Amino acid sequence: MIDYASTLRRRARAMRRVVYASAQQAMWRRGRVVPAFWWDGHPNFGDDMTPWLLPHYGVIPIFRAAESATFAGVGSILEFLPSSFAGVIWGSGLMEEREHPLPDARLLAVRGPLTAELIGARDPVTFGDPGLLVRRVLPRPRVCRQVAIVPHGHHRAHEGLRRLVRQAGDRVRVVNVHQGAGSAVREIAASSVVFTTSLHGLITADAYGIPVVWTSLEPSLTGGDFKFRDYEAVMTPGSSRFIDADADLSVDDIVRHARAVDAARVDEVCRGLERALALLTESTDPLPPFPRGVLDVVRR
């Protein structure tokens, strides 16, 4: 079996992404190739957002290690960037609630105000997670189930979650986060309510205006609930969709407590993210040097 992170698998993914990007209409007008960083250590739909979304905005991201990239995309990835990073950040966030100054970075957008403070943002900056843009790319499919349960990869085997699923029967569908962005988004969007321990389960629900609650389970995620609080400080300032997943939690409890974010707020944040990205795609100023052709880039 070939490991997901092997050189051969990485090159194959890079080639598939280039082919996918080249087929998007936005690339026909003004396509830009950028050496980008996102988490690519294992399959996960939230981490797949960068190569899935950007081609629809005229950008082909080619994966690079953090120290070689000039663009940081979707995800809790800023801790990976060196303090000398002088490239573009668009919607990225921190994983943990501790300072990680990035004084030379060009901040098109960051996930939320907690991240902005901890990386030392000096000027007003656009807030929002680009995962909210999925509805711009994929119309909502027909609703075919009541509740989508979206467990973080660490929580798929959680016994309390399994008990909830057994009791709920065909009222729920468990979404596997270890798949591509498009397929996971379709599964989540085809539900009436979302229950999640994955941040991008929450974000996808918000993108489509689906009532949602999130919770924390053991094992605790790195950084605890920081990334959720960072995101909700933008979308629902002063309140949260968190629910305590105690032993008596039922699907009826989830449905009763789930709440949709304000649609006007989603539109506002999405417009801000698109305006921020347009500063890159419409600019005639070059990114830091990246002279290789696409095929040469893929081979690296």
Contacts in CASP RR format, 6 or more apart in sequence:
PFRMAT RR
TARGET T0000
AUTHOR 0000-0000-0000
METHOD contacts of the structure
MODEL  1
MIDYASTLRRRARAMRRVVYASAQQAMWRRGRVVPAFWWDGHPNFGDDMT
PWLLPHYGVIPIFRAAESATFAGVGSILEFLPSSFAGVIWGSGLMEEREH
PLPDARLLAVRGPLTAELIGARDPVTFGDPGLLVRRVLPRPRVCRQVAIV
PHGHHRAHEGLRRLVRQAGDRVRVVNVHQGAGSAVREIAASSVVFTTSLH
GLITADAYGIPVVWTSLEPSLTGGDFKFRDYEAVMTPGSSRFIDADADLS
VDDIVRHARAVDAARVDEVCRGLERALALLTESTDPLPPFPRGVLDVVRR
2 8 0 8 1.000
2 9 0 8 1.000
3 9 0 8 1.000
4 41 0 8 1.000
4 42 0 8 1.000
4 43 0 8 1.000
5 40 0 8 1.000
5 41 0 8 1.000
5 42 0 8 1.000
10 40 0 8 1.000
10 63 0 8 1.000
11 298 0 8 1.000
11 299 0 8 1.000
13 40 0 8 1.000
13 63 0 8 1.000
14 62 0 8 1.000
14 63 0 8 1.000
14 297 0 8 1.000
14 298 0 8 1.000
15 298 0 8 1.000
17 51 0 8 1.000
17 60 0 8 1.000
17 61 0 8 1.000
17 62 0 8 1.000
18 60 0 8 1.000
18 62 0 8 1.000
18 294 0 8 1.000
18 298 0 8 1.000
20 51 0 8 1.000
20 52 0 8 1.000
20 55 0 8 1.000
21 27 0 8 1.000
21 51 0 8 1.000
21 54 0 8 1.000
21 55 0 8 1.000
21 58 0 8 1.000
21 59 0 8 1.000
21 60 0 8 1.000
22 55 0 8 1.000
22 60 0 8 1.000
24 55 0 8 1.000
24 56 0 8 1.000
24 58 0 8 1.000
26 55 0 8 1.000
26 56 0 8 1.000
26 57 0 8 1.000
26 58 0 8 1.000
27 55 0 8 1.000
27 58 0 8 1.000
27 60 0 8 1.000
29 58 0 8 1.000
30 58 0 8 1.000
30 281 0 8 1.000
30 282 0 8 1.000
31 58 0 8 1.000
31 59 0 8 1.000
31 60 0 8 1.000
31 281 0 8 1.000
32 58 0 8 1.000
32 59 0 8 1.000
32 60 0 8 1.000
32 280 0 8 1.000
32 281 0 8 1.000
32 287 0 8 1.000
33 59 0 8 1.000
33 60 0 8 1.000
33 62 0 8 1.000
33 290 0 8 1.000
33 293 0 8 1.000
33 294 0 8 1.000
33 297 0 8 1.000
34 59 0 8 1.000
34 60 0 8 1.000
34 61 0 8 1.000
34 62 0 8 1.000
34 70 0 8 1.000
34 71 0 8 1.000
34 88 0 8 1.000
34 280 0 8 1.000
34 287 0 8 1.000
34 290 0 8 1.000
35 61 0 8 1.000
35 62 0 8 1.000
35 64 0 8 1.000
35 68 0 8 1.000
35 69 0 8 1.000
35 70 0 8 1.000
35 71 0 8 1.000
35 290 0 8 1.000
35 297 0 8 1.000
36 50 0 8 1.000
36 54 0 8 1.000
36 61 0 8 1.000
36 62 0 8 1.000
36 63 0 8 1.000
36 64 0 8 1.000
36 69 0 8 1.000
36 70 0 8 1.000
36 71 0 8 1.000
36 72 0 8 1.000
36 73 0 8 1.000
37 63 0 8 1.000
37 64 0 8 1.000
37 65 0 8 1.000
37 66 0 8 1.000
37 69 0 8 1.000
37 71 0 8 1.000
37 72 0 8 1.000
37 73 0 8 1.000
37 77 0 8 1.000
37 80 0 8 1.000
37 81 0 8 1.000
38 47 0 8 1.000
38 49 0 8 1.000
38 50 0 8 1.000
38 51 0 8 1.000
38 61 0 8 1.000
38 63 0 8 1.000
38 72 0 8 1.000
38 73 0 8 1.000
38 74 0 8 1.000
38 75 0 8 1.000
38 77 0 8 1.000
39 47 0 8 1.000
39 75 0 8 1.000
39 77 0 8 1.000
39 80 0 8 1.000
40 47 0 8 1.000
40 63 0 8 1.000
41 47 0 8 1.000
42 178 0 8 1.000
43 178 0 8 1.000
43 179 0 8 1.000
43 180 0 8 1.000
44 153 0 8 1.000
44 177 0 8 1.000
44 178 0 8 1.000
45 177 0 8 1.000
45 178 0 8 1.000
45 179 0 8 1.000
45 180 0 8 1.000
45 181 0 8 1.000
45 182 0 8 1.000
45 183 0 8 1.000
45 184 0 8 1.000
45 185 0 8 1.000
45 200 0 8 1.000
46 74 0 8 1.000
46 75 0 8 1.000
46 131 0 8 1.000
46 177 0 8 1.000
46 181 0 8 1.000
46 184 0 8 1.000
46 198 0 8 1.000
46 200 0 8 1.000
47 74 0 8 1.000
47 75 0 8 1.000
48 180 0 8 1.000
48 181 0 8 1.000
48 182 0 8 1.000
49 74 0 8 1.000
49 75 0 8 1.000
49 130 0 8 1.000
49 131 0 8 1.000
49 134 0 8 1.000
49 181 0 8 1.000
49 200 0 8 1.000
50 61 0 8 1.000
50 73 0 8 1.000
50 74 0 8 1.000
50 75 0 8 1.000
50 130 0 8 1.000
51 61 0 8 1.000
51 63 0 8 1.000
52 137 0 8 1.000
52 180 0 8 1.000
52 181 0 8 1.000
52 182 0 8 1.000
53 74 0 8 1.000
53 130 0 8 1.000
53 131 0 8 1.000
53 133 0 8 1.000
53 134 0 8 1.000
53 137 0 8 1.000
53 181 0 8 1.000
54 60 0 8 1.000
54 61 0 8 1.000
56 136 0 8 1.000
56 137 0 8 1.000
57 274 0 8 1.000
57 277 0 8 1.000
57 281 0 8 1.000
58 281 0 8 1.000
59 277 0 8 1.000
59 280 0 8 1.000
59 281 0 8 1.000
60 294 0 8 1.000
61 71 0 8 1.000
61 73 0 8 1.000
62 294 0 8 1.000
62 297 0 8 1.000
62 298 0 8 1.000
64 300 0 8 1.000
66 72 0 8 1.000
66 77 0 8 1.000
66 80 0 8 1.000
66 81 0 8 1.000
66 82 0 8 1.000
66 85 0 8 1.000
67 82 0 8 1.000
69 81 0 8 1.000
69 87 0 8 1.000
70 86 0 8 1.000
70 87 0 8 1.000
70 88 0 8 1.000
70 287 0 8 1.000
70 288 0 8 1.000
70 290 0 8 1.000
71 87 0 8 1.000
71 88 0 8 1.000
71 89 0 8 1.000
71 90 0 8 1.000
71 280 0 8 1.000
71 287 0 8 1.000
72 78 0 8 1.000
72 81 0 8 1.000
72 85 0 8 1.000
72 87 0 8 1.000
72 88 0 8 1.000
72 89 0 8 1.000
72 90 0 8 1.000
72 92 0 8 1.000
72 105 0 8 1.000
73 89 0 8 1.000
73 90 0 8 1.000
73 91 0 8 1.000
73 92 0 8 1.000
73 130 0 8 1.000
74 91 0 8 1.000
74 92 0 8 1.000
74 129 0 8 1.000
74 130 0 8 1.000
74 131 0 8 1.000
75 91 0 8 1.000
75 92 0 8 1.000
75 93 0 8 1.000
75 111 0 8 1.000
75 129 0 8 1.000
76 92 0 8 1.000
76 93 0 8 1.000
76 94 0 8 1.000
76 95 0 8 1.000
76 111 0 8 1.000
76 199 0 8 1.000
76 227 0 8 1.000
77 92 0 8 1.000
77 93 0 8 1.000
77 95 0 8 1.000
78 89 0 8 1.000
78 92 0 8 1.000
78 93 0 8 1.000
78 94 0 8 1.000
78 95 0 8 1.000
78 100 0 8 1.000
78 102 0 8 1.000
78 110 0 8 1.000
78 115 0 8 1.000
78 119 0 8 1.000
79 94 0 8 1.000
79 95 0 8 1.000
79 96 0 8 1.000
79 100 0 8 1.000
81 100 0 8 1.000
81 102 0 8 1.000
81 105 0 8 1.000
83 100 0 8 1.000
83 101 0 8 1.000
83 102 0 8 1.000
83 103 0 8 1.000
84 104 0 8 1.000
85 102 0 8 1.000
85 104 0 8 1.000
85 105 0 8 1.000
86 104 0 8 1.000
86 105 0 8 1.000
86 106 0 8 1.000
86 288 0 8 1.000
87 104 0 8 1.000
87 105 0 8 1.000
87 106 0 8 1.000
87 287 0 8 1.000
87 288 0 8 1.000
88 105 0 8 1.000
88 106 0 8 1.000
88 108 0 8 1.000
88 280 0 8 1.000
88 287 0 8 1.000
89 102 0 8 1.000
89 105 0 8 1.000
89 106 0 8 1.000
89 107 0 8 1.000
89 108 0 8 1.000
89 109 0 8 1.000
89 110 0 8 1.000
90 108 0 8 1.000
90 109 0 8 1.000
90 130 0 8 1.000
90 273 0 8 1.000
90 276 0 8 1.000
90 277 0 8 1.000
90 280 0 8 1.000
91 108 0 8 1.000
91 109 0 8 1.000
91 110 0 8 1.000
91 111 0 8 1.000
91 128 0 8 1.000
91 129 0 8 1.000
91 130 0 8 1.000
91 273 0 8 1.000
92 110 0 8 1.000
92 111 0 8 1.000
92 115 0 8 1.000
93 110 0 8 1.000
93 111 0 8 1.000
93 112 0 8 1.000
93 115 0 8 1.000
93 227 0 8 1.000
93 230 0 8 1.000
94 100 0 8 1.000
94 114 0 8 1.000
94 115 0 8 1.000
94 118 0 8 1.000
94 119 0 8 1.000
94 226 0 8 1.000
94 227 0 8 1.000
94 230 0 8 1.000
95 222 0 8 1.000
95 223 0 8 1.000
95 226 0 8 1.000
95 227 0 8 1.000
96 222 0 8 1.000
96 223 0 8 1.000
96 226 0 8 1.000
97 114 0 8 1.000
97 118 0 8 1.000
97 223 0 8 1.000
97 226 0 8 1.000
98 118 0 8 1.000
99 118 0 8 1.000
99 119 0 8 1.000
99 120 0 8 1.000
100 118 0 8 1.000
100 119 0 8 1.000
101 119 0 8 1.000
101 120 0 8 1.000
102 119 0 8 1.000
102 120 0 8 1.000
103 120 0 8 1.000
105 119 0 8 1.000
107 116 0 8 1.000
107 121 0 8 1.000
107 123 0 8 1.000
107 125 0 8 1.000
108 126 0 8 1.000
108 276 0 8 1.000
108 277 0 8 1.000
108 279 0 8 1.000
108 280 0 8 1.000
109 125 0 8 1.000
109 126 0 8 1.000
109 127 0 8 1.000
109 128 0 8 1.000
109 130 0 8 1.000
109 272 0 8 1.000
109 273 0 8 1.000
109 276 0 8 1.000
109 277 0 8 1.000
110 116 0 8 1.000
110 119 0 8 1.000
110 121 0 8 1.000
110 125 0 8 1.000
110 126 0 8 1.000
110 127 0 8 1.000
110 128 0 8 1.000
111 127 0 8 1.000
111 128 0 8 1.000
111 129 0 8 1.000
111 227 0 8 1.000
111 230 0 8 1.000
111 231 0 8 1.000
111 234 0 8 1.000
112 127 0 8 1.000
112 128 0 8 1.000
112 129 0 8 1.000
112 230 0 8 1.000
112 231 0 8 1.000
112 233 0 8 1.000
112 234 0 8 1.000
113 127 0 8 1.000
113 230 0 8 1.000
113 233 0 8 1.000
113 234 0 8 1.000
114 226 0 8 1.000
114 229 0 8 1.000
114 230 0 8 1.000
114 233 0 8 1.000
115 230 0 8 1.000
116 125 0 8 1.000
116 127 0 8 1.000
126 272 0 8 1.000
126 273 0 8 1.000
126 275 0 8 1.000
126 276 0 8 1.000
127 234 0 8 1.000
127 269 0 8 1.000
128 231 0 8 1.000
128 234 0 8 1.000
128 269 0 8 1.000
128 273 0 8 1.000
129 199 0 8 1.000
129 200 0 8 1.000
129 203 0 8 1.000
129 231 0 8 1.000
129 234 0 8 1.000
130 273 0 8 1.000
130 277 0 8 1.000
131 200 0 8 1.000
131 203 0 8 1.000
131 204 0 8 1.000
131 207 0 8 1.000
132 203 0 8 1.000
132 206 0 8 1.000
132 207 0 8 1.000
132 266 0 8 1.000
132 269 0 8 1.000
132 270 0 8 1.000
132 273 0 8 1.000
133 207 0 8 1.000
133 270 0 8 1.000
133 273 0 8 1.000
133 274 0 8 1.000
134 181 0 8 1.000
134 182 0 8 1.000
134 185 0 8 1.000
134 189 0 8 1.000
134 204 0 8 1.000
134 207 0 8 1.000
134 208 0 8 1.000
135 207 0 8 1.000
135 208 0 8 1.000
136 270 0 8 1.000
136 274 0 8 1.000
138 182 0 8 1.000
138 185 0 8 1.000
138 186 0 8 1.000
138 189 0 8 1.000
140 189 0 8 1.000
140 190 0 8 1.000
140 208 0 8 1.000
141 186 0 8 1.000
141 189 0 8 1.000
141 190 0 8 1.000
142 190 0 8 1.000
143 190 0 8 1.000
143 191 0 8 1.000
143 192 0 8 1.000
144 190 0 8 1.000
144 191 0 8 1.000
145 170 0 8 1.000
145 171 0 8 1.000
145 172 0 8 1.000
145 173 0 8 1.000
145 190 0 8 1.000
145 191 0 8 1.000
145 192 0 8 1.000
146 171 0 8 1.000
146 172 0 8 1.000
146 191 0 8 1.000
146 192 0 8 1.000
146 193 0 8 1.000
146 251 0 8 1.000
146 255 0 8 1.000
147 168 0 8 1.000
147 171 0 8 1.000
147 172 0 8 1.000
147 173 0 8 1.000
147 191 0 8 1.000
147 192 0 8 1.000
147 193 0 8 1.000
147 194 0 8 1.000
147 195 0 8 1.000
147 251 0 8 1.000
147 254 0 8 1.000
147 255 0 8 1.000
148 172 0 8 1.000
148 173 0 8 1.000
148 175 0 8 1.000
148 187 0 8 1.000
148 188 0 8 1.000
148 190 0 8 1.000
148 191 0 8 1.000
148 193 0 8 1.000
148 194 0 8 1.000
148 195 0 8 1.000
149 161 0 8 1.000
149 164 0 8 1.000
149 165 0 8 1.000
149 172 0 8 1.000
149 173 0 8 1.000
149 174 0 8 1.000
149 175 0 8 1.000
149 195 0 8 1.000
149 196 0 8 1.000
150 174 0 8 1.000
150 175 0 8 1.000
150 177 0 8 1.000
150 188 0 8 1.000
150 194 0 8 1.000
150 195 0 8 1.000
150 196 0 8 1.000
150 197 0 8 1.000
150 198 0 8 1.000
150 201 0 8 1.000
150 204 0 8 1.000
151 158 0 8 1.000
151 161 0 8 1.000
151 174 0 8 1.000
151 177 0 8 1.000
151 196 0 8 1.000
151 197 0 8 1.000
151 198 0 8 1.000
151 217 0 8 1.000
152 177 0 8 1.000
152 197 0 8 1.000
152 198 0 8 1.000
152 217 0 8 1.000
152 221 0 8 1.000
153 177 0 8 1.000
153 178 0 8 1.000
153 198 0 8 1.000
154 219 0 8 1.000
154 221 0 8 1.000
155 161 0 8 1.000
155 197 0 8 1.000
155 217 0 8 1.000
156 174 0 8 1.000
156 176 0 8 1.000
158 217 0 8 1.000
158 218 0 8 1.000
160 217 0 8 1.000
160 245 0 8 1.000
160 247 0 8 1.000
161 217 0 8 1.000
161 245 0 8 1.000
164 172 0 8 1.000
164 249 0 8 1.000
164 250 0 8 1.000
164 251 0 8 1.000
165 172 0 8 1.000
165 174 0 8 1.000
167 250 0 8 1.000
167 251 0 8 1.000
168 250 0 8 1.000
168 251 0 8 1.000
171 251 0 8 1.000
172 251 0 8 1.000
173 187 0 8 1.000
173 191 0 8 1.000
175 184 0 8 1.000
175 187 0 8 1.000
175 188 0 8 1.000
175 201 0 8 1.000
176 184 0 8 1.000
177 184 0 8 1.000
177 198 0 8 1.000
177 200 0 8 1.000
177 201 0 8 1.000
184 204 0 8 1.000
185 204 0 8 1.000
188 194 0 8 1.000
188 201 0 8 1.000
188 204 0 8 1.000
188 205 0 8 1.000
188 208 0 8 1.000
188 210 0 8 1.000
189 204 0 8 1.000
189 207 0 8 1.000
189 208 0 8 1.000
189 210 0 8 1.000
191 210 0 8 1.000
192 210 0 8 1.000
192 211 0 8 1.000
193 210 0 8 1.000
193 211 0 8 1.000
193 212 0 8 1.000
193 254 0 8 1.000
193 255 0 8 1.000
193 258 0 8 1.000
194 201 0 8 1.000
194 202 0 8 1.000
194 204 0 8 1.000
194 205 0 8 1.000
194 210 0 8 1.000
194 211 0 8 1.000
194 212 0 8 1.000
194 213 0 8 1.000
194 258 0 8 1.000
195 212 0 8 1.000
195 213 0 8 1.000
195 214 0 8 1.000
195 215 0 8 1.000
195 254 0 8 1.000
195 258 0 8 1.000
196 202 0 8 1.000
196 205 0 8 1.000
196 212 0 8 1.000
196 213 0 8 1.000
196 214 0 8 1.000
196 215 0 8 1.000
197 214 0 8 1.000
197 215 0 8 1.000
197 216 0 8 1.000
197 217 0 8 1.000
197 221 0 8 1.000
199 214 0 8 1.000
199 227 0 8 1.000
199 228 0 8 1.000
199 231 0 8 1.000
201 212 0 8 1.000
201 214 0 8 1.000
202 212 0 8 1.000
202 214 0 8 1.000
202 228 0 8 1.000
202 231 0 8 1.000
202 241 0 8 1.000
203 231 0 8 1.000
205 211 0 8 1.000
205 212 0 8 1.000
205 260 0 8 1.000
206 212 0 8 1.000
206 235 0 8 1.000
206 260 0 8 1.000
206 261 0 8 1.000
206 266 0 8 1.000
207 266 0 8 1.000
209 260 0 8 1.000
209 261 0 8 1.000
209 263 0 8 1.000
209 266 0 8 1.000
210 260 0 8 1.000
211 255 0 8 1.000
211 258 0 8 1.000
211 259 0 8 1.000
211 260 0 8 1.000
212 241 0 8 1.000
212 258 0 8 1.000
212 259 0 8 1.000
212 260 0 8 1.000
213 241 0 8 1.000
213 242 0 8 1.000
213 243 0 8 1.000
213 254 0 8 1.000
213 257 0 8 1.000
213 258 0 8 1.000
213 259 0 8 1.000
214 228 0 8 1.000
214 241 0 8 1.000
214 242 0 8 1.000
214 243 0 8 1.000
215 242 0 8 1.000
215 243 0 8 1.000
215 244 0 8 1.000
215 245 0 8 1.000
216 224 0 8 1.000
216 225 0 8 1.000
216 242 0 8 1.000
216 245 0 8 1.000
217 245 0 8 1.000
225 242 0 8 1.000
228 240 0 8 1.000
228 242 0 8 1.000
229 240 0 8 1.000
232 238 0 8 1.000
232 239 0 8 1.000
232 240 0 8 1.000
232 241 0 8 1.000
234 269 0 8 1.000
235 261 0 8 1.000
235 265 0 8 1.000
235 266 0 8 1.000
235 269 0 8 1.000
236 261 0 8 1.000
241 257 0 8 1.000
241 258 0 8 1.000
241 259 0 8 1.000
243 249 0 8 1.000
243 253 0 8 1.000
243 254 0 8 1.000
243 257 0 8 1.000
280 287 0 8 1.000
290 297 0 8 1.000
292 300 0 8 1.000
END
